Amino acid sequence: MTKALIIGGGIAGAVTAMALHKAGIDAEIFEAYPTGADDVGAFLVVFANGLEALRVIDAYGPVVADSFPAQRVRVLDDHGEQLGERPIAGTGQGTGLGPRTLRRATLYQVLHAEAARRGIAVRHGKRLTGAETVHTAHGTKVVAAFADGSRAEGDLLIGADGVHSVTRGLIDPAAPRPRYTGRNTVCGYTRDTAAQLAPDTYTMIFGKRAFFGCTRAPDGEIWWFANVPGTERDAGPAAVPAAEWRRRTAALFADDDTPAAGLVRATDRVVASGAYDLATTPTWYDDTMVILGDAAHAAAPNAAQGASMAIEDALVLAICLRDRPDPRSAFAAYEELRRERVEKVVAASAGMAALAAPGPGGRPARPAPPERRTADGSAGADDWLTGYRIAW
């Protein structure tokens, strides 16, 4: 049986392992961190395309059970005036699937629990430092080396190790580095009851100095995020204390007539991360190694498609490995099927980020008419979400 070494134990790694398992390919996950679910604060949306891919590998139910629906987006300006309201793009009309909101840590936990139920092993504390292709009398193998001095051998290696991927650099030392977008994403949770938010709805606010979004969970807790200008140094782990992020973020909305500043001030738990993108990676694979998800095509968070695109990648790669005679031909087929689609998403998300960023005088450009809004309330068609089905 073919054996795959999966580098990265996040969402992409877990789904890849389950997709390979369904394809009859043995897989083992190697995670750099000593424990899992490290990003406990942020939340995300899994769209209909990601949910459909999860359903193909029978992992849809646990995700839906631990999430809540997001059906509509309502857009306000800095005066609190409504600019429009419409269904969220990518709601999967006709499929029975709609976007689901959940904490990143929750998605990690349910996917890993499902992978464990299927007998998939996860090795923690395994930070990849190198890999080499070895030709033996029995065929071609790949040998991975880790920072703790251990090694692992398999028939192929899959880099699901995120935007700062080590695998990407091993495949191509000249690979481009991810671009810091000049903004950080700050998220928080509060039970402030002053803000009136409709259920199943994301309220998006084009403030004078920053962009803000929020939704109400079924238990009444408000989940919010803000796109905050900053520096890459700010984006480092624990570079800025949570209290300082709260102060900075609230100040950006203090002069707006919207609920944003009050929600931020009422928040105890705040988490921030840098926003990066990777418009194109020229080389996705070699004879024994391949990358997927953010390692190959990181999008700014504005389109909220990072998780769904990685989930799609995992299924397509597994199908190609099942149906092609050798890893390299499977990798080539996978890239041919995925590159155009994912690069459209990266470009669309960059466009949304530019629209939401403050323009001359500090105020973001006036958004496009509501009928053209996408997942985060910014302008742009959702054609990169439609007409794409993965047949198993």
Solvent accessible surface area in square Angstrom, and as a share of the most:
residue,aa,sasa,rsa
1,M,184,0.82
2,T,55,0.32
3,K,63,0.27
4,A,0,0.00
5,L,0,0.00
6,I,0,0.00
7,I,7,0.04
8,G,10,0.09
9,G,0,0.00
10,G,29,0.28
11,I,17,0.09
12,A,14,0.11
13,G,0,0.00
14,A,0,0.00
15,V,0,0.00
16,T,0,0.00
17,A,0,0.00
18,M,0,0.00
19,A,0,0.00
20,L,0,0.00
21,H,89,0.40
22,K,78,0.33
23,A,16,0.13
24,G,44,0.42
25,I,14,0.07
26,D,65,0.34
27,A,10,0.08
28,E,24,0.11
29,I,0,0.00
30,F,9,0.04
31,E,17,0.07
32,A,29,0.23
33,Y,110,0.42
34,P,102,0.64
35,T,85,0.50
36,G,26,0.25
37,A,17,0.13
38,D,80,0.41
39,D,57,0.30
40,V,101,0.58
41,G,13,0.12
42,A,16,0.12
43,F,22,0.09
44,L,20,0.10
45,V,16,0.09
46,V,0,0.00
47,F,3,0.01
48,A,10,0.08
49,N,15,0.08
50,G,0,0.00
51,L,1,0.00
52,E,43,0.19
53,A,1,0.01
54,L,0,0.00
55,R,104,0.38
56,V,27,0.15
57,I,0,0.00
58,D,100,0.52
59,A,1,0.01
60,Y,54,0.20
61,G,40,0.38
62,P,46,0.29
63,V,0,0.00
64,V,36,0.21
65,A,83,0.65
66,D,74,0.38
67,S,17,0.11
68,F,13,0.06
69,P,37,0.23
70,A,1,0.01
71,Q,69,0.31
72,R,89,0.32
73,V,0,0.00
74,R,69,0.25
75,V,0,0.00
76,L,7,0.03
77,D,20,0.10
78,D,5,0.02
79,H,101,0.45
80,G,28,0.27
81,E,109,0.49
82,Q,90,0.40
83,L,32,0.16
84,G,11,0.10
85,E,74,0.33
86,R,54,0.20
87,P,53,0.34
88,I,3,0.02
89,A,3,0.02
90,G,13,0.12
91,T,11,0.06
92,G,15,0.15
93,Q,134,0.59
94,G,87,0.84
95,T,39,0.23
96,G,76,0.73
97,L,7,0.03
98,G,14,0.13
99,P,0,0.00
100,R,44,0.16
101,T,0,0.00
102,L,2,0.01
103,R,57,0.21
104,R,89,0.32
105,A,9,0.07
106,T,32,0.18
107,L,0,0.00
108,Y,28,0.10
109,Q,97,0.43
110,V,21,0.12
111,L,2,0.01
112,H,25,0.11
113,A,64,0.49
114,E,19,0.09
115,A,1,0.00
116,A,67,0.52
117,R,172,0.63
118,R,39,0.14
119,G,67,0.64
120,I,16,0.08
121,A,33,0.25
122,V,41,0.23
123,R,112,0.41
124,H,74,0.33
125,G,32,0.31
126,K,41,0.17
127,R,121,0.44
128,L,8,0.04
129,T,79,0.46
130,G,17,0.16
131,A,26,0.20
132,E,92,0.41
133,T,49,0.28
134,V,50,0.29
135,H,136,0.61
136,T,65,0.38
137,A,107,0.83
138,H,174,0.78
139,G,34,0.33
140,T,54,0.31
141,K,53,0.23
142,V,0,0.00
143,V,18,0.10
144,A,0,0.00
145,A,25,0.20
146,F,8,0.03
147,A,67,0.52
148,D,87,0.45
149,G,64,0.62
150,S,36,0.23
151,R,145,0.53
152,A,18,0.14
153,E,98,0.44
154,G,3,0.03
155,D,29,0.15
156,L,0,0.00
157,L,0,0.00
158,I,0,0.00
159,G,0,0.00
160,A,8,0.07
161,D,37,0.19
162,G,27,0.26
163,V,28,0.16
164,H,114,0.51
165,S,11,0.07
166,V,65,0.38
167,T,0,0.00
168,R,12,0.04
169,G,33,0.32
170,L,57,0.28
171,I,19,0.10
172,D,27,0.14
173,P,126,0.80
174,A,89,0.69
175,A,18,0.14
176,P,50,0.32
177,R,201,0.73
178,P,21,0.13
179,R,130,0.47
180,Y,38,0.14
181,T,30,0.18
182,G,29,0.28
183,R,34,0.12
184,N,1,0.00
185,T,21,0.12
186,V,0,0.00
187,C,8,0.05
188,G,0,0.00
189,Y,9,0.03
190,T,7,0.04
191,R,137,0.50
192,D,33,0.17
193,T,110,0.64
194,A,87,0.68
195,A,9,0.07
196,Q,151,0.67
197,L,17,0.09
198,A,54,0.42
199,P,101,0.63
200,D,58,0.30
201,T,8,0.04
202,Y,8,0.03
203,T,3,0.02
204,M,5,0.02
205,I,0,0.00
206,F,7,0.03
207,G,0,0.00
208,K,51,0.22
209,R,82,0.30
210,A,0,0.00
211,F,1,0.00
212,F,0,0.00
213,G,0,0.00
214,C,1,0.01
215,T,1,0.01
216,R,52,0.19
217,A,6,0.05
218,P,112,0.70
219,D,91,0.47
220,G,23,0.22
221,E,14,0.06
222,I,0,0.00
223,W,15,0.05
224,W,0,0.00
225,F,29,0.12
226,A,0,0.00
227,N,13,0.07
228,V,3,0.02
229,P,58,0.36
230,G,26,0.25
231,T,74,0.43
232,E,86,0.39
233,R,214,0.78
234,D,25,0.13
235,A,21,0.16
236,G,29,0.28
237,P,139,0.88
238,A,106,0.82
239,A,53,0.41
240,V,15,0.09
241,P,92,0.58
242,A,47,0.36
243,A,58,0.45
244,E,47,0.21
245,W,10,0.04
246,R,61,0.22
247,R,144,0.52
248,R,75,0.27
249,T,0,0.00
250,A,6,0.05
251,A,50,0.39
252,L,28,0.14
253,F,1,0.00
254,A,49,0.38
255,D,94,0.49
256,D,16,0.08
257,D,107,0.55
258,T,23,0.13
259,P,48,0.30
260,A,0,0.00
261,A,8,0.06
262,G,34,0.32
263,L,2,0.01
264,V,0,0.00
265,R,141,0.51
266,A,47,0.36
267,T,2,0.01
268,D,124,0.64
269,R,124,0.45
270,V,19,0.11
271,V,45,0.26
272,A,30,0.23
273,S,60,0.39
274,G,20,0.19
275,A,7,0.05
276,Y,34,0.13
277,D,6,0.03
278,L,5,0.03
279,A,68,0.53
280,T,64,0.37
281,T,1,0.00
282,P,89,0.56
283,T,50,0.29
284,W,1,0.01
285,Y,40,0.15
286,D,40,0.21
287,D,69,0.35
288,T,3,0.02
289,M,9,0.04
290,V,0,0.00
291,I,0,0.00
292,L,1,0.00
293,G,1,0.01
294,D,56,0.29
295,A,0,0.00
296,A,1,0.00
297,H,8,0.04
298,A,3,0.02
299,A,23,0.18
300,A,3,0.02
301,P,59,0.37
302,N,11,0.06
303,A,1,0.01
304,A,34,0.26
305,Q,4,0.02
306,G,34,0.33
307,A,16,0.12
308,S,0,0.00
309,M,4,0.02
310,A,7,0.05
311,I,0,0.00
312,E,2,0.01
313,D,0,0.00
314,A,0,0.00
315,L,0,0.00
316,V,8,0.05
317,L,0,0.00
318,A,0,0.00
319,I,27,0.14
320,C,7,0.04
321,L,20,0.10
322,R,97,0.35
323,D,86,0.45
324,R,121,0.44
325,P,122,0.77
326,D,64,0.33
327,P,37,0.23
328,R,112,0.41
329,S,35,0.23
330,A,0,0.00
331,F,0,0.00
332,A,41,0.32
333,A,7,0.06
334,Y,0,0.00
335,E,33,0.15
336,E,144,0.64
337,L,104,0.52
338,R,0,0.00
339,R,50,0.18
340,E,122,0.55
341,R,21,0.08
342,V,0,0.00
343,E,47,0.21
344,K,101,0.43
345,V,2,0.01
346,V,4,0.02
347,A,66,0.51
348,A,26,0.20
349,S,0,0.00
350,A,32,0.25
351,G,42,0.40
352,M,3,0.01
353,A,18,0.14
354,A,73,0.57
355,L,35,0.18
356,A,3,0.02
357,A,27,0.21
358,P,43,0.27
359,G,29,0.28
360,P,139,0.88
361,G,91,0.87
362,G,24,0.23
363,R,108,0.40
364,P,6,0.04
365,A,55,0.42
366,R,182,0.66
367,P,15,0.09
368,A,27,0.21
369,P,74,0.46
370,P,32,0.20
371,E,115,0.52
372,R,123,0.45
373,R,4,0.02
374,T,1,0.01
375,A,9,0.07
376,D,7,0.03
377,G,0,0.00
378,S,0,0.00
379,A,31,0.24
380,G,29,0.28
381,A,37,0.28
382,D,39,0.20
383,D,94,0.49
384,W,18,0.06
385,L,14,0.07
386,T,82,0.47
387,G,80,0.77
388,Y,48,0.18
389,R,150,0.55
390,I,25,0.12
391,A,89,0.69
392,W,88,0.31
